Structure formats: C-alpha cells, structure tokens
Amino acid sequence: MQIDDDNGISALLAGSETRLCTGFGFTEGPIWVAADNALVFSDIPGNRMHRWRPGQTTAEVYREPSGWSNGLTLDAAGNILACEHGGRRVSRAPYADPSAMTALATEWQGTRLNSPNDIVVHSSGAIFFTDPTYGADSGRTPRFGYEGQQPELGFQGVYRIDLDGSLHLVVREGFTQPNGLAFTRDESALYIGDSQERLIYRYDVNADLTLGQRTLFVDQRGDPRRGAPDGMKVDAEGRLWTTGAGGVSCWAPDGTCLGRFEMEEHAANIAFGGPTGRTLFLTAGTSVYAVETA
C-alpha cells in the first residue's frame, strides 16, 4: 500500500491490504451481509456473484448468471438489490434464494435503461441508482461479453424507485457517466460521481426525495494518476471514501481531502463490513482485498 497526500488518512488506517481471494475477471459491487458473516461481490465478465467468508481463501459462486451485475446493496428486509449491466435492469432477490429474482426497473417511459451501475437505499425504502452507458455502448472495446447493445435513451440519468414500484427520473442533465453514489449520514445530501468527467457532486435531498441544488465536492480532472471516481461509501463520522485518481481517497464532510492510498491492483469499489464494521473491503481488478481501519 502506498499512501499519498496524507492529511490524516494514515491515522484512519490500521494496517496494509490483505488479498482475500483472486482469479476473477473484474470484481465490483462489494456488500457485507452481516446476517451471514459474508461478503458478496460481482465478477462482471464472469456473469456471476460470489460469496466470501472470513477464513476462506476462495469465494463460492453465489448467483449465476447474474445479468453481469455490477453494484449491489441490501434493502431493509435483507434482499440483495443488483444493478445488472447486461440485463439492463435493477433486480431484487431474497438473500437465501438468489435465483428468485424480480426485476424492479427495466425501462424509462417505454425505452430500455442503459446499464444500471450502482445503487443505494434510503431509510424510507426508496432505491436510488445510476444509469450510465458502460454496459450498452457498441463503440467500446469488448471486455465483459455483452458489448454490442445499443443505448436507446439518449441520456445518462439517476433514478429513484419508490415503495409502490414507481420509477422516477431524479437527474437527467449534468452527467456524462454517473456512477457511484452514497448518502450522507443524515440523508440530507446525496453524493453522485461522474466517472468520465472525474467529478463528484453533492446534491441536497428534499423532503419528497427529489434532488435539489448541487455543489461540486471532488474534482479530479487535473490529476494525472490512474483512476476516476467510482464506488463510494460514507463512514460513521461522515467522511466520504471513494475510489478514483490515485487509489482510494478519503474526504472530510467539509470537502477537505484527508489523503489516499493505492494498491498494486486499482480498486473500483469499496464497502465497510466485518464483525466490527471497521474492515474496508475493496474489489480491485482480478481480486478482492481488505484493509483494517482505526
């Protein structure tokens, strides 16, 4: 692990990285399932979700096929919610029976979604997800096995699924490729990253769960290091941790960068978990890693 721009991040870390399992195509979407003491994550080109438990050196297949799933999260009932690149939908399945999948969102006003990417759940139960074109862009070099799908919407938006199943477009303009997203601790704001533009915005969240004014929170446009804003999480004290330029960076609520760390394999997404909630799990290229935090 290499720490850069240290403005306090080293005091938040309790050790270097440990590789938990490897041999995948491209890992993404880690989510800690406390009820099962397990980490579930996506292998996008493998078209699988895998499950790893502490003490194991390999991960078992949890769901196959996965619709080339990317971002994952849990709802209040413990169901797995998945953004499916190849399936071009958001799905829900009971954790105990991942084959019993139900599609929650597949189209906007009669037109297929691009390729849902990342997902979070509000305390009300409403689901927010991003919809870039990474999984439906025939101009990209084939990488995951489902390229060749044509984007049909003409924009890359951010959506909300309400408890009644209705789908709402909460952001239509202002993004090239919206990707990771995370609520602040009090849910008064929502961070949303644009991977292509290398920016993270902070949106006010209104009482009716529409999004209000946005402010620029992270700007990595001039950073020559590898990476762009992707997966992100907010910790118990309100700091934003995000993958991006130069590795995983940590940002205080006032926008101060506390530093970053990089590994040999560049992380695409992260999740807190483990028995104490202090383990930072990282999906990075062909492997999954863990870093203990303080």
C-alpha positions as CSV (number, residue, x, y, z in Angstrom):
1,M,0.0,0.0,0.0
2,Q,1.3,3.5,-0.9
3,I,-0.2,6.4,1.0
4,D,-0.2,9.8,-0.7
5,D,-1.3,13.3,0.2
6,D,-1.5,12.3,3.8
7,N,-3.6,14.8,5.6
8,G,-4.9,12.5,8.3
9,I,-5.7,9.3,6.3
10,S,-2.8,7.3,7.8
11,A,-4.4,7.8,11.3
12,L,-7.6,6.2,10.0
13,L,-5.9,3.0,8.7
14,A,-4.8,0.2,11.0
15,G,-2.7,-1.8,8.5
16,S,-1.9,-2.6,4.9
17,E,-4.1,-4.5,2.5
18,T,-4.7,-8.2,2.6
19,R,-5.7,-10.1,-0.6
20,L,-8.7,-12.3,0.3
21,C,-9.3,-14.1,-3.0
22,T,-8.3,-13.8,-6.6
23,G,-8.7,-15.2,-10.1
24,F,-11.7,-13.2,-11.3
25,G,-12.3,-11.3,-14.5
26,F,-13.2,-7.9,-13.0
27,T,-14.6,-7.5,-9.5
28,E,-17.2,-4.9,-8.4
29,G,-20.1,-4.2,-6.1
30,P,-19.0,-5.5,-2.7
31,I,-21.6,-5.7,0.0
32,W,-21.2,-7.0,3.5
33,V,-24.1,-9.3,4.7
34,A,-23.8,-9.2,8.5
35,A,-26.6,-11.8,9.0
36,D,-24.4,-14.3,7.1
37,N,-21.0,-13.0,8.1
38,A,-20.2,-12.9,4.4
39,L,-19.1,-10.6,1.6
40,V,-21.0,-10.8,-1.7
41,F,-19.5,-9.2,-4.8
42,S,-19.8,-9.2,-8.6
43,D,-17.5,-10.6,-11.2
44,I,-18.8,-8.7,-14.2
45,P,-17.2,-10.6,-17.1
46,G,-17.8,-13.9,-15.3
47,N,-21.6,-13.1,-15.2
48,R,-21.6,-14.3,-11.5
49,M,-21.9,-13.1,-8.0
50,H,-19.5,-14.6,-5.5
51,R,-19.6,-15.0,-1.7
52,W,-16.6,-15.0,0.6
53,R,-16.5,-15.6,4.3
54,P,-13.7,-14.9,6.8
55,G,-11.1,-17.6,6.9
56,Q,-11.6,-18.6,3.3
57,T,-9.0,-18.2,0.6
58,T,-11.5,-18.7,-2.2
59,A,-15.0,-17.5,-2.9
60,E,-18.0,-19.6,-3.9
61,V,-20.4,-18.9,-6.7
62,Y,-23.5,-17.2,-5.1
63,R,-25.6,-16.5,-8.2
64,E,-25.1,-17.5,-11.8
65,P,-26.0,-16.0,-14.2
66,S,-26.0,-12.5,-12.5
67,G,-27.1,-10.4,-15.5
68,W,-23.5,-9.2,-15.5
69,S,-24.2,-7.5,-12.2
70,N,-22.2,-4.5,-11.0
71,G,-23.3,-2.5,-7.9
72,L,-25.0,-4.4,-5.1
73,T,-26.7,-3.4,-1.9
74,L,-29.2,-4.7,0.7
75,D,-32.7,-3.5,1.4
76,A,-34.2,-3.3,4.9
77,A,-35.6,-6.9,4.5
78,G,-32.2,-8.3,3.7
79,N,-32.8,-8.8,0.0
80,I,-30.0,-8.4,-2.5
81,L,-30.5,-5.5,-4.9
82,A,-28.4,-5.6,-8.1
83,C,-27.6,-3.3,-10.9
84,E,-27.3,-5.5,-14.0
85,H,-25.1,-4.3,-16.8
86,G,-26.0,-7.0,-19.3
87,G,-29.6,-7.4,-18.0
88,R,-30.0,-3.6,-18.2
89,R,-32.2,-3.6,-15.1
90,V,-32.3,-3.4,-11.4
91,S,-33.3,-6.6,-9.7
92,R,-34.2,-7.9,-6.2
93,A,-33.8,-11.4,-4.8
94,P,-34.1,-12.9,-1.4
95,Y,-30.6,-13.5,0.1
96,A,-31.4,-17.1,0.8
97,D,-32.6,-17.7,-2.7
98,P,-30.8,-15.6,-5.3
99,S,-32.4,-17.5,-8.1
100,A,-35.8,-16.0,-7.2
101,M,-35.0,-12.7,-8.9
102,T,-37.6,-10.0,-9.5
103,A,-37.0,-7.1,-11.9
104,L,-37.7,-3.7,-10.3
105,A,-36.7,-1.4,-13.1
106,T,-36.1,-2.2,-16.8
107,E,-37.2,0.9,-18.8
108,W,-38.0,4.6,-18.6
109,Q,-41.2,5.6,-20.3
110,G,-41.1,2.6,-22.6
111,T,-37.4,2.8,-23.5
112,R,-34.9,0.3,-22.1
113,L,-32.5,1.6,-19.5
114,N,-28.8,1.9,-20.5
115,S,-27.0,-0.2,-17.9
116,P,-27.7,0.4,-14.2
117,N,-24.4,0.7,-12.4
118,D,-24.5,1.5,-8.7
119,I,-27.3,1.6,-6.1
120,V,-28.2,2.8,-2.6
121,V,-31.3,2.5,-0.4
122,H,-32.8,5.5,1.6
123,S,-34.1,4.8,5.1
124,S,-37.6,5.3,3.7
125,G,-37.1,2.2,1.5
126,A,-36.7,4.2,-1.7
127,I,-34.0,3.0,-4.0
128,F,-31.6,5.3,-6.0
129,F,-29.5,4.1,-8.9
130,T,-27.3,5.5,-11.6
131,D,-27.6,4.5,-15.3
132,P,-24.6,5.2,-17.4
133,T,-23.9,3.5,-20.8
134,Y,-20.9,1.4,-19.8
135,G,-22.8,-1.8,-20.4
136,A,-24.6,-0.7,-23.5
137,D,-22.1,1.1,-25.8
138,S,-21.2,-0.6,-29.0
139,G,-18.3,1.8,-29.5
140,R,-16.4,0.4,-26.5
141,T,-13.8,-2.4,-26.8
142,P,-15.4,-5.7,-25.9
143,R,-14.4,-6.5,-22.3
144,F,-17.3,-8.1,-20.5
145,G,-19.0,-10.3,-23.0
146,Y,-22.2,-8.4,-23.6
147,E,-20.9,-5.4,-25.6
148,G,-22.8,-4.5,-28.7
149,Q,-26.0,-3.5,-27.0
150,Q,-27.2,-0.1,-28.2
151,P,-28.1,2.7,-25.7
152,E,-31.6,3.9,-26.5
153,L,-32.4,6.7,-24.0
154,G,-30.1,9.4,-25.3
155,F,-29.1,10.5,-21.8
156,Q,-27.4,9.1,-18.7
157,G,-29.6,9.7,-15.6
158,V,-30.1,8.9,-11.9
159,Y,-33.4,7.3,-10.8
160,R,-35.5,6.6,-7.7
161,I,-37.7,3.5,-7.2
162,D,-40.4,4.2,-4.6
163,L,-42.0,1.6,-2.4
164,D,-45.0,1.3,-4.7
165,G,-42.7,0.3,-7.5
166,S,-42.9,3.5,-9.5
167,L,-39.8,4.8,-11.2
168,H,-38.8,8.5,-11.1
169,L,-36.0,10.2,-13.0
170,V,-34.4,12.5,-10.4
171,V,-31.4,13.7,-12.5
172,R,-31.5,13.9,-16.3
173,E,-28.9,16.5,-17.2
174,G,-25.4,17.3,-15.9
175,F,-23.7,13.9,-16.2
176,T,-21.7,12.2,-18.8
177,Q,-21.4,8.8,-17.0
178,P,-23.0,8.8,-13.5
179,N,-21.6,6.1,-11.4
180,G,-21.1,5.7,-7.6
181,L,-23.5,7.3,-5.1
182,A,-23.8,7.5,-1.3
183,F,-26.0,9.3,1.2
184,T,-24.6,11.5,3.9
185,R,-25.2,10.1,7.4
186,D,-28.4,12.2,8.0
187,E,-29.5,11.7,4.4
188,S,-29.7,15.4,3.8
189,A,-27.5,15.1,0.8
190,L,-26.5,12.5,-1.9
191,Y,-23.0,12.2,-3.4
192,I,-23.0,11.2,-7.1
193,G,-19.8,10.7,-9.1
194,D,-19.3,11.2,-12.8
195,S,-16.6,8.8,-13.8
196,Q,-15.9,10.2,-17.3
197,E,-15.7,13.8,-16.1
198,R,-13.8,12.7,-12.9
199,L,-16.1,14.7,-10.6
200,I,-18.2,14.1,-7.5
201,Y,-21.2,16.3,-6.8
202,R,-23.2,16.7,-3.6
203,Y,-27.0,17.1,-4.1
204,D,-29.4,18.4,-1.5
205,V,-32.1,15.8,-0.8
206,N,-35.6,17.3,-0.5
207,A,-38.3,16.1,1.9
208,D,-40.1,14.5,-1.1
209,L,-36.9,12.7,-2.1
210,T,-36.3,14.8,-5.2
211,L,-32.8,16.2,-5.5
212,G,-32.2,19.9,-5.1
213,Q,-29.2,22.2,-5.5
214,R,-25.9,20.5,-6.4
215,T,-22.4,21.6,-5.5
216,L,-19.1,20.3,-6.8
217,F,-17.4,18.2,-4.0
218,V,-14.5,16.4,-5.6
219,D,-12.6,17.5,-8.7
220,Q,-10.0,15.1,-10.1
221,R,-9.9,16.4,-13.7
222,G,-6.3,17.5,-13.5
223,D,-5.0,14.5,-11.5
224,P,-2.6,12.5,-13.7
225,R,-2.8,9.4,-11.6
226,R,-4.8,6.4,-12.7
227,G,-8.5,6.1,-11.9
228,A,-11.7,8.1,-11.8
229,P,-14.5,8.4,-9.2
230,D,-16.4,5.1,-9.0
231,G,-17.6,3.3,-5.9
232,M,-18.0,5.3,-2.7
233,K,-19.2,4.9,0.9
234,V,-19.7,7.2,3.9
235,D,-18.3,6.2,7.3
236,A,-19.8,6.6,10.7
237,E,-18.3,10.0,11.2
238,G,-19.5,11.3,7.8
239,R,-16.3,11.1,5.8
240,L,-16.6,10.1,2.1
241,W,-14.4,7.2,0.9
242,T,-14.2,6.9,-2.8
243,T,-12.1,5.1,-5.4
244,G,-10.6,7.3,-8.0
245,A,-7.5,9.1,-9.1
246,G,-4.5,7.7,-7.2
247,G,-6.5,5.0,-5.4
248,V,-8.9,5.2,-2.5
249,S,-9.3,8.7,-1.2
250,C,-11.0,10.0,2.0
251,W,-12.8,13.3,2.2
252,A,-14.0,15.2,5.3
253,P,-17.6,16.5,5.2
254,D,-16.3,20.0,4.5
255,G,-14.5,18.8,1.4
256,T,-11.0,18.5,2.8
257,C,-9.0,15.7,1.3
258,L,-7.5,13.6,4.1
259,G,-5.3,11.6,1.6
260,R,-5.4,8.5,-0.4
261,F,-3.8,5.1,-0.7
262,E,-3.2,2.9,-3.7
263,M,-2.6,-0.8,-4.2
264,E,-1.0,-2.8,-7.0
265,E,-4.5,-3.5,-8.3
266,H,-6.5,-0.4,-8.6
267,A,-9.8,-0.6,-6.6
268,A,-13.1,0.0,-8.4
269,N,-15.5,-0.2,-5.4
270,I,-15.5,-0.5,-1.7
271,A,-17.7,-1.5,1.3
272,F,-17.3,-1.4,5.1
273,G,-18.1,-4.6,7.0
274,G,-16.7,-7.3,9.0
275,P,-17.7,-8.2,12.6
276,T,-16.9,-4.6,13.9
277,G,-17.8,-2.8,10.7
278,R,-14.3,-1.4,10.5
279,T,-13.0,-3.5,7.7
280,L,-12.8,-1.8,4.3
281,F,-13.4,-4.4,1.6
282,L,-12.1,-3.5,-1.9
283,T,-12.9,-5.0,-5.3
284,A,-9.9,-4.4,-7.4
285,G,-9.3,-5.9,-10.8
286,T,-9.0,-9.7,-10.5
287,S,-9.0,-9.8,-6.7
288,V,-10.8,-8.8,-3.5
289,Y,-8.8,-7.1,-0.7
290,A,-9.4,-6.0,2.9
291,V,-7.9,-3.0,4.8
292,E,-8.5,-2.7,8.5
293,T,-9.4,0.9,9.6
294,A,-9.0,2.5,13.0
